[in-house]
Amino acid sequence: MIPMVNLKAQYTEIKDEVEQGLAQTIENCSFILGPNVQAFEQECAAYLGVKHALGVASGTDALHLALLAEGIGKGDEVITTAFTFIATAEAIKYVGATPVFVDIDPRTFNIAPEAILKAITSRTKAVMPVHLFGQPADMAQIVEICQEHDLKLIEDCCQSFGASVNGKQTGAIGDSAGFSFFPSKNLGAFGDGGLVVTHSDSTAAKLKQLRNHGSNVRYYHDIIGYNSRLDEMQAVILRAKLKRLEQYNEGRRRAAHLYSKLMADLPLTTPFEDGLGVHVYHQYTLLSERRDEIMQALQAKQIGCAVYYPVPLHQQIAFKEECEGMSLPVTESVAANCFSLPICPFLKDEEIHEIVDVIKSVF
Ligand SMILES: *Cc1c(COP(=O)(O)O)cnc(C)c1O
């Protein structure tokens, strides 16, 4: 059996450190916005090269609060991709804005800059690219578009912790960004968690209020905010993992490159690295018209595999009202042919060989 991601192997490595930290937190009883959250926020800010990093309850909340803090609201349009997890667009809906879905690059699966340009209207207020599967979107072009048209740039970094473009981390490029610590993400907690980052002091001040009931001083509330804080216990775990993140992401890249080398001669499309940034392989995702056959063969051998994402957002029932009749041909063709293989820093070379042998047996 080979799971999509081997969280157990990772835990074995950090067990002592985590258990010690958790015991201390329980001993101190500082459970909400305690010293580990504060330290973790500083460590993230330093690692990512941003001025402010704030722990929140989830990646979804991070994106929601970032949109609020950037002043996006009712009547505004936010251009984004339909080939992503629904939370990207849910966050846009939460603030009363309209997600405008545009097509993707067929090779990287990331939002296509030329499609963004075509979708800009007088109501467009922001662009929200997703660094899908861990590969940075084409940020040089997207930054230029946002500057030229005076649009906010909010990055969905929920799959890209540690990915970079020209030495700049994803999340440090736009006006603000959201990260997720869902357990299976590159930097994962033992439950839900998220992080919102910005270079701006005023945006950070708004975010700080928003995540804590609209309050700067306890029991004084300037706005209606939310209860969206990163848990102290999760911060303990995340600190242990952040220290090792570079090594984990290097392990993912190594696994991905071995897969691609072993499958170079097979009639399927292995992930394309566009060279514009460093891909951290949150997912290893391929294209094949024989996807279903391949997945059946893998499942028969108890090898994990999954389709991210089978139904693009413009075809979801939840977006029926705004997307009825909409067509995004590249997105639809990728969704019909994509599938992902197990990937994590603890995937062994033998396991990769075993998985590729099963795929070879299909052809
Ligand atoms: C995981 C994910 C989210 C949401 O993160 P949660 O922490 O689960 O709320 C948002 N966007 C993308 C692209 C994601 O992969």
The ligand as an SDF file (V2000), in Angstrom:
LIG
                    3D

 15 15  0  0  0  0  0  0  0  0999 V2000
   -6.3770   23.8750    0.5590 C   0  0  0  0  0  0  0  0  0  0  0  0
   -6.7450   25.0080   -0.3030 C   0  0  0  0  0  0  0  0  0  0  0  0
   -7.5050   26.1020    0.1560 C   0  0  0  0  0  0  0  0  0  0  0  0
   -8.1980   26.1250    1.4760 C   0  0  0  0  0  0  0  0  0  0  0  0
   -7.4550   25.8570    2.5780 O   0  0  0  0  0  0  0  0  0  0  0  0
   -8.1330   25.3150    3.9310 P   0  0  0  0  0  0  0  0  0  0  0  0
   -7.0540   25.4690    4.9300 O   0  0  0  0  0  0  0  0  0  0  0  0
   -8.5360   23.8980    3.6970 O   0  0  0  0  0  0  0  0  0  0  0  0
   -9.3000   26.1950    4.2400 O   0  0  0  0  0  0  0  0  0  0  0  0
   -7.6730   27.1740   -0.6950 C   0  0  0  0  0  0  0  0  0  0  0  0
   -7.1560   27.1900   -1.9360 N   0  0  0  0  0  0  0  0  0  0  0  0
   -6.4580   26.1500   -2.4220 C   0  0  0  0  0  0  0  0  0  0  0  0
   -5.8980   26.2360   -3.8010 C   0  0  0  0  0  0  0  0  0  0  0  0
   -6.2320   25.0320   -1.6350 C   0  0  0  0  0  0  0  0  0  0  0  0
   -5.5430   23.9880   -2.1330 O   0  0  0  0  0  0  0  0  0  0  0  0
  1  2  1  0
  2  3  1  0
  2 14  2  0
  3  4  1  0
  3 10  2  0
  4  5  1  0
  5  6  1  0
  6  7  2  0
  6  8  1  0
  6  9  1  0
 10 11  1  0
 11 12  2  0
 12 13  1  0
 12 14  1  0
 14 15  1  0
M  END
$$$$
